[in-house]
Amino acid sequence: MAYVSQEDKSKLAPKIRAVLSKYKMKGTISVRHNSTLVVTVKSGVIDFGADWSDVNIYWIHEHYKGVARKFLTELLNAMKGPDFYDRSDIMSDYFNVSHYTDIRIGSWKQKYKLQEVVK
């Protein structure tokens, strides 16, 4: 069963912050329903083409290009961490994952702020 605690978040946070810093991005890290690690990107220099959106982590390579793709891929890997596993078998309706990940670009309440465009 998917589970992520505040302790797990604390362990993963330094690498997540390092990726945010590397790409000159600002964001928050949170835990939703003790099963999902959420990173909300608040502002930065990468143009995602929208002021808020939920990133489909399974389609990053198809929906994003250039620096945005590199950033999101590194961010997702940092969010998963070294203890991540996914032993799910969708054919038998069996889901077994260490924790879920969710990346948000801004939110409907507080839009993403583009500082300067990097292509």
Backbone atoms as SQL, in Angstrom:
CREATE TABLE atoms (id INTEGER PRIMARY KEY, chain TEXT, resi INTEGER, resn TEXT, atom TEXT, x REAL, y REAL, z REAL);
INSERT INTO atoms VALUES
  (1, 'A', 1, 'MET', 'N', 0.844, -1.182, 0.000),
  (2, 'A', 1, 'MET', 'CA', 0.000, 0.000, 0.000),
  (3, 'A', 1, 'MET', 'C', 0.889, 1.244, 0.000),
  (4, 'A', 2, 'ALA', 'N', 0.526, 2.202, -0.795),
  (5, 'A', 2, 'ALA', 'CA', 1.308, 3.433, -0.909),
  (6, 'A', 2, 'ALA', 'C', 1.263, 4.208, 0.403),
  (7, 'A', 3, 'TYR', 'N', 2.454, 4.602, 0.846),
  (8, 'A', 3, 'TYR', 'CA', 2.535, 5.374, 2.084),
  (9, 'A', 3, 'TYR', 'C', 3.773, 6.254, 2.045),
  (10, 'A', 4, 'VAL', 'N', 3.609, 7.518, 2.345),
  (11, 'A', 4, 'VAL', 'CA', 4.736, 8.435, 2.473),
  (12, 'A', 4, 'VAL', 'C', 4.481, 9.288, 3.710),
  (13, 'A', 5, 'SER', 'N', 5.461, 9.328, 4.603),
  (14, 'A', 5, 'SER', 'CA', 5.315, 10.061, 5.861),
  (15, 'A', 5, 'SER', 'C', 6.048, 11.393, 5.786),
  (16, 'A', 6, 'GLN', 'N', 5.904, 12.185, 6.826),
  (17, 'A', 6, 'GLN', 'CA', 6.646, 13.441, 6.917),
  (18, 'A', 6, 'GLN', 'C', 8.147, 13.155, 7.019),
  (19, 'A', 7, 'GLU', 'N', 8.506, 12.050, 7.650),
  (20, 'A', 7, 'GLU', 'CA', 9.920, 11.645, 7.732),
  (21, 'A', 7, 'GLU', 'C', 10.464, 11.332, 6.338),
  (22, 'A', 8, 'ASP', 'N', 9.673, 10.601, 5.552),
  (23, 'A', 8, 'ASP', 'CA', 10.080, 10.290, 4.178),
  (24, 'A', 8, 'ASP', 'C', 10.256, 11.573, 3.376),
  (25, 'A', 9, 'LYS', 'N', 9.328, 12.498, 3.547),
  (26, 'A', 9, 'LYS', 'CA', 9.417, 13.786, 2.860),
  (27, 'A', 9, 'LYS', 'C', 10.701, 14.507, 3.248),
  (28, 'A', 10, 'SER', 'N', 11.025, 14.488, 4.537),
  (29, 'A', 10, 'SER', 'CA', 12.244, 15.138, 5.017),
  (30, 'A', 10, 'SER', 'C', 13.504, 14.523, 4.419),
  (31, 'A', 11, 'LYS', 'N', 13.493, 13.199, 4.220),
  (32, 'A', 11, 'LYS', 'CA', 14.643, 12.523, 3.621),
  (33, 'A', 11, 'LYS', 'C', 14.796, 12.874, 2.144),
  (34, 'A', 12, 'LEU', 'N', 13.684, 13.018, 1.437),
  (35, 'A', 12, 'LEU', 'CA', 13.718, 13.291, 0.000),
  (36, 'A', 12, 'LEU', 'C', 13.883, 14.778, -0.315),
  (37, 'A', 13, 'ALA', 'N', 13.539, 15.631, 0.621),
  (38, 'A', 13, 'ALA', 'CA', 13.529, 17.083, 0.390),
  (39, 'A', 13, 'ALA', 'C', 14.866, 17.666, -0.076),
  (40, 'A', 14, 'PRO', 'N', 16.017, 17.285, 0.502),
  (41, 'A', 14, 'PRO', 'CA', 17.272, 17.903, 0.040),
  (42, 'A', 14, 'PRO', 'C', 17.550, 17.697, -1.453),
  (43, 'A', 15, 'LYS', 'N', 17.284, 16.500, -1.970),
  (44, 'A', 15, 'LYS', 'CA', 17.520, 16.250, -3.396),
  (45, 'A', 15, 'LYS', 'C', 16.489, 16.986, -4.258),
  (46, 'A', 16, 'ILE', 'N', 15.264, 17.070, -3.771),
  (47, 'A', 16, 'ILE', 'CA', 14.233, 17.809, -4.507),
  (48, 'A', 16, 'ILE', 'C', 14.602, 19.284, -4.564),
  (49, 'A', 17, 'ARG', 'N', 15.019, 19.833, -3.427),
  (50, 'A', 17, 'ARG', 'CA', 15.426, 21.243, -3.389),
  (51, 'A', 17, 'ARG', 'C', 16.650, 21.497, -4.263),
  (52, 'A', 18, 'ALA', 'N', 17.542, 20.522, -4.336),
  (53, 'A', 18, 'ALA', 'CA', 18.733, 20.662, -5.181),
  (54, 'A', 18, 'ALA', 'C', 18.342, 20.760, -6.657),
  (55, 'A', 19, 'VAL', 'N', 17.372, 19.968, -7.074),
  (56, 'A', 19, 'VAL', 'CA', 16.903, 20.032, -8.465),
  (57, 'A', 19, 'VAL', 'C', 16.217, 21.377, -8.718),
  (58, 'A', 20, 'LEU', 'N', 15.377, 21.813, -7.784),
  (59, 'A', 20, 'LEU', 'CA', 14.720, 23.117, -7.930),
  (60, 'A', 20, 'LEU', 'C', 15.764, 24.229, -8.044),
  (61, 'A', 21, 'SER', 'N', 16.773, 24.185, -7.205),
  (62, 'A', 21, 'SER', 'CA', 17.818, 25.203, -7.197),
  (63, 'A', 21, 'SER', 'C', 18.646, 25.169, -8.486),
  (64, 'A', 22, 'LYS', 'N', 18.972, 23.979, -8.951),
  (65, 'A', 22, 'LYS', 'CA', 19.773, 23.813, -10.168),
  (66, 'A', 22, 'LYS', 'C', 19.120, 24.509, -11.359),
  (67, 'A', 23, 'TYR', 'N', 17.789, 24.443, -11.431),
  (68, 'A', 23, 'TYR', 'CA', 17.058, 25.025, -12.553),
  (69, 'A', 23, 'TYR', 'C', 16.465, 26.404, -12.225),
  (70, 'A', 24, 'LYS', 'N', 16.860, 26.970, -11.080),
  (71, 'A', 24, 'LYS', 'CA', 16.388, 28.293, -10.640),
  (72, 'A', 24, 'LYS', 'C', 14.863, 28.345, -10.510),
  (73, 'A', 25, 'MET', 'N', 14.319, 27.331, -9.879),
  (74, 'A', 25, 'MET', 'CA', 12.886, 27.221, -9.667),
  (75, 'A', 25, 'MET', 'C', 12.572, 27.307, -8.179),
  (76, 'A', 26, 'LYS', 'N', 11.364, 27.737, -7.860),
  (77, 'A', 26, 'LYS', 'CA', 10.905, 27.770, -6.469),
  (78, 'A', 26, 'LYS', 'C', 9.642, 26.930, -6.380),
  (79, 'A', 27, 'GLY', 'N', 9.559, 26.158, -5.310),
  (80, 'A', 27, 'GLY', 'CA', 8.405, 25.299, -5.139),
  (81, 'A', 27, 'GLY', 'C', 8.243, 24.831, -3.711),
  (82, 'A', 28, 'THR', 'N', 7.142, 24.159, -3.477),
  (83, 'A', 28, 'THR', 'CA', 6.856, 23.611, -2.150),
  (84, 'A', 28, 'THR', 'C', 6.735, 22.097, -2.244),
  (85, 'A', 29, 'ILE', 'N', 7.017, 21.444, -1.123),
  (86, 'A', 29, 'ILE', 'CA', 6.928, 19.990, -1.027),
  (87, 'A', 29, 'ILE', 'C', 5.894, 19.670, 0.044),
  (88, 'A', 30, 'SER', 'N', 4.974, 18.782, -0.277),
  (89, 'A', 30, 'SER', 'CA', 3.955, 18.412, 0.708),
  (90, 'A', 30, 'SER', 'C', 3.581, 16.944, 0.557),
  (91, 'A', 31, 'VAL', 'N', 2.842, 16.454, 1.546),
  (92, 'A', 31, 'VAL', 'CA', 2.333, 15.089, 1.532),
  (93, 'A', 31, 'VAL', 'C', 0.813, 15.163, 1.529),
  (94, 'A', 32, 'ARG', 'N', 0.181, 14.460, 0.584),
  (95, 'A', 32, 'ARG', 'CA', -1.276, 14.447, 0.509),
  (96, 'A', 32, 'ARG', 'C', -1.788, 13.049, 0.860),
  (97, 'A', 33, 'HIS', 'N', -2.669, 12.984, 1.833),
  (98, 'A', 33, 'HIS', 'CA', -3.345, 11.753, 2.273),
  (99, 'A', 33, 'HIS', 'C', -2.376, 10.627, 2.646),
  (100, 'A', 34, 'ASN', 'N', -1.186, 10.966, 3.088),
  (101, 'A', 34, 'ASN', 'CA', -0.162, 9.994, 3.488),
  (102, 'A', 34, 'ASN', 'C', 0.185, 8.978, 2.399),
  (103, 'A', 35, 'SER', 'N', -0.159, 9.283, 1.152),
  (104, 'A', 35, 'SER', 'CA', 0.167, 8.355, 0.074),
  (105, 'A', 35, 'SER', 'C', 0.885, 9.028, -1.092),
  (106, 'A', 36, 'THR', 'N', 0.790, 10.357, -1.189),
  (107, 'A', 36, 'THR', 'CA', 1.309, 11.061, -2.357),
  (108, 'A', 36, 'THR', 'C', 2.262, 12.171, -1.951),
  (109, 'A', 37, 'LEU', 'N', 3.447, 12.171, -2.548),
  (110, 'A', 37, 'LEU', 'CA', 4.403, 13.258, -2.382),
  (111, 'A', 37, 'LEU', 'C', 4.123, 14.271, -3.489),
  (112, 'A', 38, 'VAL', 'N', 3.862, 15.508, -3.104),
  (113, 'A', 38, 'VAL', 'CA', 3.459, 16.546, -4.052),
  (114, 'A', 38, 'VAL', 'C', 4.494, 17.666, -4.072),
  (115, 'A', 39, 'VAL', 'N', 4.938, 18.042, -5.277),
  (116, 'A', 39, 'VAL', 'CA', 5.779, 19.221, -5.448),
  (117, 'A', 39, 'VAL', 'C', 4.992, 20.200, -6.305),
  (118, 'A', 40, 'THR', 'N', 4.785, 21.399, -5.760),
  (119, 'A', 40, 'THR', 'CA', 4.113, 22.464, -6.494),
  (120, 'A', 40, 'THR', 'C', 5.165, 23.497, -6.875),
  (121, 'A', 41, 'VAL', 'N', 5.377, 23.647, -8.173),
  (122, 'A', 41, 'VAL', 'CA', 6.364, 24.612, -8.675),
  (123, 'A', 41, 'VAL', 'C', 5.669, 25.968, -8.729),
  (124, 'A', 42, 'LYS', 'N', 6.158, 26.916, -7.934),
  (125, 'A', 42, 'LYS', 'CA', 5.511, 28.228, -7.796),
  (126, 'A', 42, 'LYS', 'C', 6.008, 29.259, -8.805),
  (127, 'A', 43, 'SER', 'N', 7.321, 29.286, -9.042),
  (128, 'A', 43, 'SER', 'CA', 7.887, 30.272, -9.959),
  (129, 'A', 43, 'SER', 'C', 9.230, 29.783, -10.464),
  (130, 'A', 44, 'GLY', 'N', 9.678, 30.384, -11.576),
  (131, 'A', 44, 'GLY', 'CA', 10.967, 30.010, -12.111),
  (132, 'A', 44, 'GLY', 'C', 11.198, 30.545, -13.502),
  (133, 'A', 45, 'VAL', 'N', 12.260, 30.062, -14.100),
  (134, 'A', 45, 'VAL', 'CA', 12.701, 30.588, -15.387),
  (135, 'A', 45, 'VAL', 'C', 12.311, 29.702, -16.572),
  (136, 'A', 46, 'ILE', 'N', 11.627, 28.603, -16.320),
  (137, 'A', 46, 'ILE', 'CA', 11.232, 27.686, -17.395),
  (138, 'A', 46, 'ILE', 'C', 9.803, 27.987, -17.823),
  (139, 'A', 47, 'ASP', 'N', 9.599, 28.107, -19.132),
  (140, 'A', 47, 'ASP', 'CA', 8.265, 28.357, -19.678),
  (141, 'A', 47, 'ASP', 'C', 7.582, 27.021, -19.951),
  (142, 'A', 48, 'PHE', 'N', 6.531, 26.725, -19.185),
  (143, 'A', 48, 'PHE', 'CA', 5.773, 25.484, -19.355),
  (144, 'A', 48, 'PHE', 'C', 4.574, 25.666, -20.292),
  (145, 'A', 49, 'GLY', 'N', 4.347, 26.897, -20.734),
  (146, 'A', 49, 'GLY', 'CA', 3.259, 27.162, -21.652),
  (147, 'A', 49, 'GLY', 'C', 1.910, 27.370, -20.979),
  (148, 'A', 50, 'ALA', 'N', 1.870, 27.350, -19.668),
  (149, 'A', 50, 'ALA', 'CA', 0.618, 27.568, -18.940),
  (150, 'A', 50, 'ALA', 'C', 0.947, 28.144, -17.568),
  (151, 'A', 51, 'ASP', 'N', 0.000, 28.863, -16.990),
  (152, 'A', 51, 'ASP', 'CA', 0.264, 29.421, -15.664),
  (153, 'A', 51, 'ASP', 'C', -0.137, 28.476, -14.538),
  (154, 'A', 52, 'TRP', 'N', -0.828, 27.374, -14.874),
  (155, 'A', 52, 'TRP', 'CA', -1.038, 26.298, -13.901),
  (156, 'A', 52, 'TRP', 'C', -1.467, 25.038, -14.629),
  (157, 'A', 53, 'SER', 'N', -0.957, 23.907, -14.169),
  (158, 'A', 53, 'SER', 'CA', -1.336, 22.611, -14.741),
  (159, 'A', 53, 'SER', 'C', -0.827, 21.491, -13.843),
  (160, 'A', 54, 'ASP', 'N', -1.445, 20.350, -13.970),
  (161, 'A', 54, 'ASP', 'CA', -0.959, 19.141, -13.313),
  (162, 'A', 54, 'ASP', 'C', -0.153, 18.369, -14.347),
  (163, 'A', 55, 'VAL', 'N', 1.038, 17.970, -13.981),
  (164, 'A', 55, 'VAL', 'CA', 1.917, 17.250, -14.902),
  (165, 'A', 55, 'VAL', 'C', 1.566, 15.769, -14.859),
  (166, 'A', 56, 'ASN', 'N', 1.328, 15.194, -16.037),
  (167, 'A', 56, 'ASN', 'CA', 1.135, 13.754, -16.128),
  (168, 'A', 56, 'ASN', 'C', 2.526, 13.124, -16.146),
  (169, 'A', 57, 'ILE', 'N', 2.920, 12.523, -15.028),
  (170, 'A', 57, 'ILE', 'CA', 4.287, 12.030, -14.877),
  (171, 'A', 57, 'ILE', 'C', 4.618, 10.893, -15.841),
  (172, 'A', 58, 'TYR', 'N', 3.612, 10.247, -16.408),
  (173, 'A', 58, 'TYR', 'CA', 3.843, 9.144, -17.333),
  (174, 'A', 58, 'TYR', 'C', 4.067, 9.631, -18.772),
  (175, 'A', 59, 'TRP', 'N', 3.794, 10.915, -19.032),
  (176, 'A', 59, 'TRP', 'CA', 3.899, 11.457, -20.384),
  (177, 'A', 59, 'TRP', 'C', 4.815, 12.676, -20.453),
  (178, 'A', 60, 'ILE', 'N', 5.756, 12.790, -19.545),
  (179, 'A', 60, 'ILE', 'CA', 6.669, 13.937, -19.541),
  (180, 'A', 60, 'ILE', 'C', 7.425, 14.032, -20.860),
  (181, 'A', 61, 'HIS', 'N', 7.946, 12.918, -21.353),
  (182, 'A', 61, 'HIS', 'CA', 8.764, 12.953, -22.571),
  (183, 'A', 61, 'HIS', 'C', 7.945, 13.270, -23.818),
  (184, 'A', 62, 'GLU', 'N', 6.653, 13.025, -23.787),
  (185, 'A', 62, 'GLU', 'CA', 5.812, 13.317, -24.941),
  (186, 'A', 62, 'GLU', 'C', 5.228, 14.728, -24.897),
  (187, 'A', 63, 'HIS', 'N', 5.035, 15.288, -23.705),
  (188, 'A', 63, 'HIS', 'CA', 4.355, 16.580, -23.571),
  (189, 'A', 63, 'HIS', 'C', 5.278, 17.775, -23.359),
  (190, 'A', 64, 'TYR', 'N', 6.538, 17.529, -23.028),
  (191, 'A', 64, 'TYR', 'CA', 7.470, 18.629, -22.748),
  (192, 'A', 64, 'TYR', 'C', 8.745, 18.454, -23.561),
  (193, 'A', 65, 'LYS', 'N', 9.409, 19.583, -23.823),
  (194, 'A', 65, 'LYS', 'CA', 10.649, 19.566, -24.602),
  (195, 'A', 65, 'LYS', 'C', 11.727, 20.360, -23.884),
  (196, 'A', 66, 'GLY', 'N', 12.965, 20.148, -24.306),
  (197, 'A', 66, 'GLY', 'CA', 14.085, 20.953, -23.848),
  (198, 'A', 66, 'GLY', 'C', 14.292, 20.954, -22.348),
  (199, 'A', 67, 'VAL', 'N', 14.494, 22.154, -21.813),
  (200, 'A', 67, 'VAL', 'CA', 14.802, 22.329, -20.399),
  (201, 'A', 67, 'VAL', 'C', 13.639, 21.868, -19.521),
  (202, 'A', 68, 'ALA', 'N', 12.409, 22.100, -19.957),
  (203, 'A', 68, 'ALA', 'CA', 11.246, 21.682, -19.167),
  (204, 'A', 68, 'ALA', 'C', 11.243, 20.168, -18.983),
  (205, 'A', 69, 'ARG', 'N', 11.542, 19.424, -20.048),
  (206, 'A', 69, 'ARG', 'CA', 11.582, 17.956, -19.966),
  (207, 'A', 69, 'ARG', 'C', 12.693, 17.502, -19.025),
  (208, 'A', 70, 'LYS', 'N', 13.882, 18.098, -19.157),
  (209, 'A', 70, 'LYS', 'CA', 15.008, 17.722, -18.291),
  (210, 'A', 70, 'LYS', 'C', 14.684, 17.999, -16.828),
  (211, 'A', 71, 'PHE', 'N', 14.131, 19.186, -16.561),
  (212, 'A', 71, 'PHE', 'CA', 13.785, 19.562, -15.190),
  (213, 'A', 71, 'PHE', 'C', 12.764, 18.598, -14.594),
  (214, 'A', 72, 'LEU', 'N', 11.676, 18.345, -15.303),
  (215, 'A', 72, 'LEU', 'CA', 10.614, 17.487, -14.772),
  (216, 'A', 72, 'LEU', 'C', 11.097, 16.055, -14.567),
  (217, 'A', 73, 'THR', 'N', 11.941, 15.569, -15.465),
  (218, 'A', 73, 'THR', 'CA', 12.483, 14.213, -15.324),
  (219, 'A', 73, 'THR', 'C', 13.374, 14.110, -14.093),
  (220, 'A', 74, 'GLU', 'N', 14.263, 15.085, -13.906),
  (221, 'A', 74, 'GLU', 'CA', 15.129, 15.080, -12.716),
  (222, 'A', 74, 'GLU', 'C', 14.321, 15.237, -11.437),
  (223, 'A', 75, 'LEU', 'N', 13.313, 16.107, -11.483),
  (224, 'A', 75, 'LEU', 'CA', 12.468, 16.326, -10.312),
  (225, 'A', 75, 'LEU', 'C', 11.733, 15.041, -9.939),
  (226, 'A', 76, 'LEU', 'N', 11.178, 14.365, -10.914),
  (227, 'A', 76, 'LEU', 'CA', 10.463, 13.113, -10.652),
  (228, 'A', 76, 'LEU', 'C', 11.395, 12.067, -10.052),
  (229, 'A', 77, 'ASN', 'N', 12.610, 11.945, -10.586),
  (230, 'A', 77, 'ASN', 'CA', 13.573, 10.983, -10.037),
  (231, 'A', 77, 'ASN', 'C', 13.939, 11.321, -8.596),
  (232, 'A', 78, 'ALA', 'N', 14.099, 12.605, -8.297),
  (233, 'A', 78, 'ALA', 'CA', 14.400, 13.022, -6.920),
  (234, 'A', 78, 'ALA', 'C', 13.216, 12.732, -5.996),
  (235, 'A', 79, 'MET', 'N', 12.003, 12.897, -6.496),
  (236, 'A', 79, 'MET', 'CA', 10.810, 12.628, -5.688),
  (237, 'A', 79, 'MET', 'C', 10.660, 11.141, -5.379),
  (238, 'A', 80, 'LYS', 'N', 11.055, 10.305, -6.295),
  (239, 'A', 80, 'LYS', 'CA', 10.956, 8.855, -6.074),
  (240, 'A', 80, 'LYS', 'C', 11.977, 8.396, -5.043),
  (241, 'A', 81, 'GLY', 'N', 13.200, 8.863, -5.148),
  (242, 'A', 81, 'GLY', 'CA', 14.230, 8.495, -4.183),
  (243, 'A', 81, 'GLY', 'C', 14.731, 7.082, -4.364),
  (244, 'A', 82, 'PRO', 'N', 15.703, 6.687, -3.544),
  (245, 'A', 82, 'PRO', 'CA', 16.341, 5.372, -3.698),
  (246, 'A', 82, 'PRO', 'C', 15.475, 4.193, -3.257),
  (247, 'A', 83, 'ASP', 'N', 14.483, 4.423, -2.413),
  (248, 'A', 83, 'ASP', 'CA', 13.658, 3.319, -1.892),
  (249, 'A', 83, 'ASP', 'C', 12.348, 3.140, -2.652),
  (250, 'A', 84, 'PHE', 'N', 12.177, 3.851, -3.747),
  (251, 'A', 84, 'PHE', 'CA', 10.932, 3.768, -4.516),
  (252, 'A', 84, 'PHE', 'C', 10.808, 2.398, -5.188),
  (253, 'A', 85, 'TYR', 'N', 9.594, 1.858, -5.175),
  (254, 'A', 85, 'TYR', 'CA', 9.313, 0.632, -5.927),
  (255, 'A', 85, 'TYR', 'C', 7.900, 0.696, -6.475),
  (256, 'A', 86, 'ASP', 'N', 7.690, -0.006, -7.568),
  (257, 'A', 86, 'ASP', 'CA', 6.365, -0.126, -8.172),
  (258, 'A', 86, 'ASP', 'C', 6.201, -1.555, -8.654),
  (259, 'A', 87, 'ARG', 'N', 5.514, -2.345, -7.860),
  (260, 'A', 87, 'ARG', 'CA', 5.293, -3.757, -8.178),
  (261, 'A', 87, 'ARG', 'C', 3.857, -3.995, -8.622),
  (262, 'A', 88, 'SER', 'N', 3.270, -2.987, -9.217),
  (263, 'A', 88, 'SER', 'CA', 1.875, -3.070, -9.639),
  (264, 'A', 88, 'SER', 'C', 1.729, -3.990, -10.849),
  (265, 'A', 89, 'ASP', 'N', 0.576, -4.649, -10.915),
  (266, 'A', 89, 'ASP', 'CA', 0.219, -5.465, -12.073),
  (267, 'A', 89, 'ASP', 'C', -1.169, -5.032, -12.507),
  (268, 'A', 90, 'ILE', 'N', -1.199, -4.149, -13.467),
  (269, 'A', 90, 'ILE', 'CA', -2.467, -3.551, -13.883),
  (270, 'A', 90, 'ILE', 'C', -3.412, -4.588, -14.495),
  (271, 'A', 91, 'MET', 'N', -2.861, -5.653, -15.077),
  (272, 'A', 91, 'MET', 'CA', -3.703, -6.691, -15.699),
  (273, 'A', 91, 'MET', 'C', -4.548, -7.432, -14.664),
  (274, 'A', 92, 'SER', 'N', -4.022, -7.584, -13.459),
  (275, 'A', 92, 'SER', 'CA', -4.786, -8.286, -12.426),
  (276, 'A', 92, 'SER', 'C', -5.366, -7.324, -11.399),
  (277, 'A', 93, 'ASP', 'N', -5.341, -6.014, -11.731),
  (278, 'A', 93, 'ASP', 'CA', -5.901, -4.990, -10.856),
  (279, 'A', 93, 'ASP', 'C', -5.231, -5.006, -9.475),
  (280, 'A', 94, 'TYR', 'N', -3.898, -5.148, -9.499),
  (281, 'A', 94, 'TYR', 'CA', -3.119, -5.182, -8.267),
  (282, 'A', 94, 'TYR', 'C', -2.156, -3.997, -8.285),
  (283, 'A', 95, 'PHE', 'N', -2.261, -3.134, -7.280),
  (284, 'A', 95, 'PHE', 'CA', -1.417, -1.958, -7.211),
  (285, 'A', 95, 'PHE', 'C', -0.583, -1.998, -5.940),
  (286, 'A', 96, 'ASN', 'N', 0.733, -1.977, -6.116),
  (287, 'A', 96, 'ASN', 'CA', 1.653, -2.002, -4.992),
  (288, 'A', 96, 'ASN', 'C', 2.807, -1.064, -5.332),
  (289, 'A', 97, 'VAL', 'N', 2.777, 0.113, -4.749),
  (290, 'A', 97, 'VAL', 'CA', 3.777, 1.135, -5.019),
  (291, 'A', 97, 'VAL', 'C', 4.198, 1.741, -3.681),
  (292, 'A', 98, 'SER', 'N', 5.473, 2.131, -3.577),
  (293, 'A', 98, 'SER', 'CA', 5.947, 2.688, -2.306),
  (294, 'A', 98, 'SER', 'C', 5.210, 3.978, -1.970),
  (295, 'A', 99, 'HIS', 'N', 5.079, 4.878, -2.965),
  (296, 'A', 99, 'HIS', 'CA', 4.296, 6.102, -2.789),
  (297, 'A', 99, 'HIS', 'C', 4.006, 6.697, -4.170),
  (298, 'A', 100, 'TYR', 'N', 2.986, 7.498, -4.226),
  (299, 'A', 100, 'TYR', 'CA', 2.636, 8.165, -5.473),
  (300, 'A', 100, 'TYR', 'C', 3.346, 9.512, -5.530),
  (301, 'A', 101, 'THR', 'N', 3.522, 10.032, -6.747),
  (302, 'A', 101, 'THR', 'CA', 4.146, 11.335, -6.936),
  (303, 'A', 101, 'THR', 'C', 3.228, 12.216, -7.768),
  (304, 'A', 102, 'ASP', 'N', 3.227, 13.489, -7.439),
  (305, 'A', 102, 'ASP', 'CA', 2.373, 14.445, -8.136),
  (306, 'A', 102, 'ASP', 'C', 3.156, 15.747, -8.309),
  (307, 'A', 103, 'ILE', 'N', 3.277, 16.213, -9.554),
  (308, 'A', 103, 'ILE', 'CA', 3.956, 17.477, -9.834),
  (309, 'A', 103, 'ILE', 'C', 2.918, 18.456, -10.355),
  (310, 'A', 104, 'ARG', 'N', 2.879, 19.626, -9.741),
  (311, 'A', 104, 'ARG', 'CA', 1.955, 20.676, -10.163),
  (312, 'A', 104, 'ARG', 'C', 2.748, 21.901, -10.584),
  (313, 'A', 105, 'ILE', 'N', 2.322, 22.515, -11.649),
  (314, 'A', 105, 'ILE', 'CA', 2.897, 23.789, -12.085),
  (315, 'A', 105, 'ILE', 'C', 1.889, 24.848, -11.654),
  (316, 'A', 106, 'GLY', 'N', 2.207, 25.576, -10.597),
  (317, 'A', 106, 'GLY', 'CA', 1.267, 26.550, -10.043),
  (318, 'A', 106, 'GLY', 'C', 0.015, 25.858, -9.528),
  (319, 'A', 107, 'SER', 'N', -1.024, 26.646, -9.299),
  (320, 'A', 107, 'SER', 'CA', -2.322, 26.100, -8.905),
  (321, 'A', 107, 'SER', 'C', -3.406, 27.057, -9.390),
  (322, 'A', 108, 'TRP', 'N', -4.627, 26.624, -9.344),
  (323, 'A', 108, 'TRP', 'CA', -5.715, 27.487, -9.818),
  (324, 'A', 108, 'TRP', 'C', -5.824, 28.734, -8.952),
  (325, 'A', 109, 'LYS', 'N', -5.367, 28.612, -7.706),
  (326, 'A', 109, 'LYS', 'CA', -5.440, 29.717, -6.755),
  (327, 'A', 109, 'LYS', 'C', -4.244, 30.663, -6.875),
  (328, 'A', 110, 'GLN', 'N', -3.065, 30.077, -7.059),
  (329, 'A', 110, 'GLN', 'CA', -1.835, 30.853, -7.143),
  (330, 'A', 110, 'GLN', 'C', -1.071, 30.400, -8.393),
  (331, 'A', 111, 'LYS', 'N', -1.152, 31.182, -9.440),
  (332, 'A', 111, 'LYS', 'CA', -0.596, 30.841, -10.750),
  (333, 'A', 111, 'LYS', 'C', 0.933, 30.787, -10.719),
  (334, 'A', 112, 'TYR', 'N', 1.501, 30.006, -11.654),
  (335, 'A', 112, 'TYR', 'CA', 2.941, 29.916, -11.832),
  (336, 'A', 112, 'TYR', 'C', 3.456, 31.253, -12.349),
  (337, 'A', 113, 'LYS', 'N', 4.538, 31.738, -11.755),
  (338, 'A', 113, 'LYS', 'CA', 5.115, 33.015, -12.163),
  (339, 'A', 113, 'LYS', 'C', 6.393, 32.774, -12.942),
  (340, 'A', 114, 'LEU', 'N', 6.358, 33.116, -14.220),
  (341, 'A', 114, 'LEU', 'CA', 7.518, 32.974, -15.086),
  (342, 'A', 114, 'LEU', 'C', 8.439, 34.151, -14.885),
  (343, 'A', 115, 'GLN', 'N', 9.685, 33.898, -14.443),
  (344, 'A', 115, 'GLN', 'CA', 10.631, 34.977, -14.161),
  (345, 'A', 115, 'GLN', 'C', 11.295, 35.482, -15.435),
  (346, 'A', 116, 'GLU', 'N', 11.857, 34.580, -16.215),
  (347, 'A', 116, 'GLU', 'CA', 12.467, 34.921, -17.502),
  (348, 'A', 116, 'GLU', 'C', 12.492, 33.630, -18.304),
  (349, 'A', 117, 'VAL', 'N', 12.413, 33.718, -19.597),
  (350, 'A', 117, 'VAL', 'CA', 12.283, 32.532, -20.420),
  (351, 'A', 117, 'VAL', 'C', 13.649, 31.908, -20.711),
  (352, 'A', 118, 'VAL', 'N', 13.749, 30.587, -20.496),
  (353, 'A', 118, 'VAL', 'CA', 14.924, 29.799, -20.880),
  (354, 'A', 118, 'VAL', 'C', 14.417, 28.757, -21.855),
  (355, 'A', 119, 'LYS', 'N', 15.028, 28.658, -23.012),
  (356, 'A', 119, 'LYS', 'CA', 14.551, 27.684, -24.024),
  (357, 'A', 119, 'LYS', 'C', 15.361, 26.448, -24.034);
